[in-house]
Amino acid sequence: MRFEHTTDQRDFARSLDKLVAGSDPIAVARAWAEGDHAAGLTLWARLAEQGVTMLATEASPVEVCVAFEVLGRHSVPGPWVESAAYLPVALGREVAGVATVAVPPHTPYALDADVAEAVYLDSGRGEPTLVPPERRASEPVVSVDPTRRLFRVGEAVDVAGVSGSRAFDLAALATAAQLLGLGERVLADSVTYVTQRRQFGREIGSYQAIKHQLANVRIALDFAQPLVYGAAVALSEPAGTAERSVSAAKVQAAEAAYLASRVGLQVHGAIGYTREHDLSVFLTRIRALVTAWGTPAFHRSRILDSLLGERIGSA
Amino acid sequence: MDLDLSPGELAFRDEARAWLAANVPADPLPSMDTSPGWRAHQEWEARLAADRWSVVSWPEEFHGRDASLVEWVVFEEEYYRAGAPGRVSQNGIFLLAPIIFGHGNPEQQRRWLPTMATGEQIWAQCWSEPEAGSDLASLSSTARRDDERGGWVLNGQKTWSSRAPFADWGFGLFRSDPDAQRKHDGLTYFCFPLDAAGITVRPIAQLDGEPGFAEVFFEDVFVPDADVLGAPGDGWRVAMSTAGNERGLSLRSPGRFCAAADRLVDLYAATRTSSATERVVDAWIRAEAYRLYTWGTVTRLADGGEMGAAGSVNKVWWSELDVALHETALDLLGPEAEVAGPWLDGYLFSLSGPIYAGTNEIQRNIIAERVLGLPREAKGARA
């Protein structure tokens, strides 16, 4: 029993973090939102060189989560969940280049279909199918997160089966890991801010009202993290209750990150409510990911079904 | 990164599971805060001890099994899953015993640990004072040196001392040096029989009406040097090692919350009160989070790490989870919720969680200052 990252996993996280942090990820995200993908694709290629796109097929879900936590911490734009979590599992192979997929109803739009080399639709009947260019919308649907460029693809389809697949579970878990990284980042930036900002003659971080809110974020994130990695361990096992572990991770990580975003905005005050402040890059991403790859309501219902099913099974 | 138990740990789990299945009383014991309940719980402690299940993590010479931290958590999970009774000896076993192992001399260890393990002597924690709740360093009960008799004379008052109405011994901090520079200095850690001359125990009825705690008055109570834990004047440091235990892992193993969450889902399955669906699921998620968080802590401690301020993070989580679990159960029970029963008992007990062992407000200050590194509040601002 060793429920902690290995030295290799820690080193991997550190080297990815260094790589991304050195690439001015905020500027990358802002450019991506404007439709300028050049810097983002350069970063994409460098991360792919580090093996991020092969983790789903060549490593374990733990490594996938380690990488996605880093992507979240820097709000790296692009269809990473699609290319590095969902599609490799659904297709059974590593995805070369940038690809994206729509998995209605949970992920009804194809993220960044304008930049992806391959666009898929998974209707739950066998493998995801390629969507030809003429069946993709040319203009994105506007997301709360400007870096998430969403495109309608094809027609509404019957989706039975997709949400219970391993590909879906890994995508939901990678999203949870991303939320964890996003939440940690907002908390860290908020702590830095409240120790610098002074009001009424002292740092606002010395006020108990501020302290308690940030402590609540620390607590929420501390308990989301083990759910994420517990689900990753569960997904590595051939059988068991991984599905509900993933759902628990997604619900709690979304709740913790969302709390971080609300508290982060509150302690920043009006400056946090501006697009020009970097906080906005994280806040809008968090809001988008709370409902992406299964809403909290969907994941809660999966957990409940599993728990009740167990009881009927044993009765 | 894994959650796998070793073959030895699995064997330990199976042995515990089998023993509990054969020995846990079929009906819940009466409340330990009543005379008959107290006796029933002491008998249960003795039964546990007879087969060396009362203090599994202790050395074998003190009735333990030398169980590892992993095995201890495994045992606790099994204990609560089996629906075994709450531990009337928990103050002694979880709060005092680590101090006796860490700071007590061999004579004290031999004198106090075996009877604690068997439940023959039950200990009460006497920490809080009317004017010093979570702010332990401000306590004012005194210990005056008595060189002639080779000991100390205690005066003052403790209050909200859990288990004190029926317990045999108490432990607590007294101000032995009123002139110490810092208020944390000059405190000494004492153990004392609650029937000693000069001690008056006045039971206080808790929210549930039972005398779960008490006021304890000290009037010229003599305590020999042999009953001082650690060095005189070093009480704060000694006590803080128990505070870490109480707030952290030792007192609140995940087993009880996971077991309660499972019972909550059972209750939901039976009642299907849809308005509480989300809270039922969230209680289960949070108990699961607590279980996994604990395995992370266990790994870090096994690697030589320390609990530190993480104990405060832990304490806020389990205490609020405990309240949420029971509140949800009461909502599922509907109009029956006000009628006496295990969920109502558990609910009333859970309400004390955010208050004792340092209120959750104190814990949040500790998290903010020691984990997040936020500045201390300006002097005088904290009422």
Chai-1 contact restraints between the chains, C-beta under 6 A:
chainA,res_idxA,chainB,res_idxB,connection_type,confidence,min_distance_angstrom,max_distance_angstrom,comment,restraint_id
A,M1,B,L5,contact,1.0,0.0,6.0,A-B,restraint_1
A,M1,B,V70,contact,1.0,0.0,6.0,A-B,restraint_2
A,R2,B,D2,contact,1.0,0.0,6.0,A-B,restraint_3
A,R2,B,T299,contact,1.0,0.0,6.0,A-B,restraint_4
A,F3,B,L3,contact,1.0,0.0,6.0,A-B,restraint_5
A,F3,B,W295,contact,1.0,0.0,6.0,A-B,restraint_6
A,F3,B,G296,contact,1.0,0.0,6.0,A-B,restraint_7
A,F3,B,T299,contact,1.0,0.0,6.0,A-B,restraint_8
A,E4,B,T299,contact,1.0,0.0,6.0,A-B,restraint_9
A,V62,B,M1,contact,1.0,0.0,6.0,A-B,restraint_10
A,V191,B,L372,contact,1.0,0.0,6.0,A-B,restraint_11
A,R202,B,A378,contact,1.0,0.0,6.0,A-B,restraint_12
A,E203,B,P375,contact,1.0,0.0,6.0,A-B,restraint_13
A,G205,B,L374,contact,1.0,0.0,6.0,A-B,restraint_14
A,G205,B,P375,contact,1.0,0.0,6.0,A-B,restraint_15
A,S206,B,P375,contact,1.0,0.0,6.0,A-B,restraint_16
A,S206,B,E377,contact,1.0,0.0,6.0,A-B,restraint_17
A,Q208,B,E377,contact,1.0,0.0,6.0,A-B,restraint_18
A,K211,B,A368,contact,1.0,0.0,6.0,A-B,restraint_19
A,K211,B,L374,contact,1.0,0.0,6.0,A-B,restraint_20
A,H212,B,R364,contact,1.0,0.0,6.0,A-B,restraint_21
A,L214,B,A368,contact,1.0,0.0,6.0,A-B,restraint_22
A,L214,B,L372,contact,1.0,0.0,6.0,A-B,restraint_23
A,A215,B,R364,contact,1.0,0.0,6.0,A-B,restraint_24
A,A215,B,I367,contact,1.0,0.0,6.0,A-B,restraint_25
A,A215,B,A368,contact,1.0,0.0,6.0,A-B,restraint_26
A,R218,B,I367,contact,1.0,0.0,6.0,A-B,restraint_27
A,R218,B,V371,contact,1.0,0.0,6.0,A-B,restraint_28
A,I219,B,V313,contact,1.0,0.0,6.0,A-B,restraint_29
A,I219,B,V316,contact,1.0,0.0,6.0,A-B,restraint_30
A,I219,B,W317,contact,1.0,0.0,6.0,A-B,restraint_31
A,D222,B,V313,contact,1.0,0.0,6.0,A-B,restraint_32
A,F223,B,A289,contact,1.0,0.0,6.0,A-B,restraint_33
A,F223,B,Y293,contact,1.0,0.0,6.0,A-B,restraint_34
A,F223,B,W317,contact,1.0,0.0,6.0,A-B,restraint_35
A,P226,B,L292,contact,1.0,0.0,6.0,A-B,restraint_36
A,P226,B,Y293,contact,1.0,0.0,6.0,A-B,restraint_37
A,P226,B,G296,contact,1.0,0.0,6.0,A-B,restraint_38
A,L227,B,A289,contact,1.0,0.0,6.0,A-B,restraint_39
A,G230,B,L292,contact,1.0,0.0,6.0,A-B,restraint_40
A,V233,B,L3,contact,1.0,0.0,6.0,A-B,restraint_41
A,A248,B,I285,contact,1.0,0.0,6.0,A-B,restraint_42
A,A248,B,E288,contact,1.0,0.0,6.0,A-B,restraint_43
A,V251,B,I285,contact,1.0,0.0,6.0,A-B,restraint_44
A,Q252,B,I285,contact,1.0,0.0,6.0,A-B,restraint_45
A,Q252,B,A289,contact,1.0,0.0,6.0,A-B,restraint_46
A,R300,B,V281,contact,1.0,0.0,6.0,A-B,restraint_47
A,I303,B,V281,contact,1.0,0.0,6.0,A-B,restraint_48
A,L304,B,V281,contact,1.0,0.0,6.0,A-B,restraint_49
A,L307,B,V265,contact,1.0,0.0,6.0,A-B,restraint_50
A,L308,B,A269,contact,1.0,0.0,6.0,A-B,restraint_51
A,R311,B,A269,contact,1.0,0.0,6.0,A-B,restraint_52
